[in-house]
Amino acid sequence: MEPLEAAVATTTITTTEEAQETKKKQKKPTPAERVTKVAFTWPGQARTHSPSMFVVVNFPQISLNEWHPFSLSSSPLDSTATIHVKDMGKESFSGRLHKLALAASNLPHGVVMNVQGPYGSRVNLHESQEVVLVAGGIGITPMVSALRCAVQQGLRAKHSKLRRLRLVWVARSPGVFDMFAKELSIQAAGLPFPVEISLFCSSCSGSSPEDGSGAGILGPITAARPNFQQIFEKESPGGEQLLVLACGPAAMVAECEKAAHSASADFEDWSFVL
């Protein structure tokens, strides 16, 4: 896609913090995670983006010259575009964005955001028979876009190869899953293919990997790391075309890629480093 000139977006900004009560379920509780959601519309949105695409944004109330890339977490078919930014610390850009979000209601002109993009390659999940989306932590953002888009297109599509769609999401804290409950609450009635969301908490307590750590808004949470090899082999028992898309920590993506190749699946890494 050709680059766009920077446009001023109409912006709504909110913050979400992981519920503290979820910490007691962890073997080694980690600090509560905070995520800033930026919802916006901008002139470039008329040029429909695609899952896996990103925008480059600037918040002049933070810095006039500082620009950062973020994956779009919204579907191209959503009326409002969104990005979700994990707070990486008080002095970081994301920490300053969180602070700006908290003060947004007191700003006379609200939060101002400049945006460039979207950038990236187009993706059509309906060209594959079986698709597994794998996310680690905040790597869920492009997968939210992909899942929402596939479901929306599935409800409209007359012809599609897609037979099954599964999201595998791994996080260190169970409360992280609830932060995206609204975006991932999918109405699957009428879809020509099943959709499954599997949640794994890598630091939750559990006497065995299958005991789980209870359930969140999105459903059961398994207290273990996922076995990607078993998951991919299960998703394609008859040798169907399987596409695996992954975004998250480098070690998880590497493990996922190895398992995908072992299962003769196509693999794409959607991660990028800021």
Secondary structure, DSSP 8 states (H G I E B T S, - for coil): ------EEEEEEEEEEE--GGGGGGBSS-----EEEEEEEE-GGGGS---TT-EEEEE-TTT-SS--EEEE--S-TTSSSEEEEEE---TTSHHHHHHHHHHTGGG-TT---EEEEEEES----GGGSSEEEEEEEGGGHHHHHHHHHHHHHHHHH-SS----EEEEEEEESSTHHHHHTHHHH----TT-SS-EEEEEEETTB--SSTTT---EETTEEEESS---HHHHHHHH-TT---EEEEEES-HHHHHHHHHHHHHTT-EEEE-----
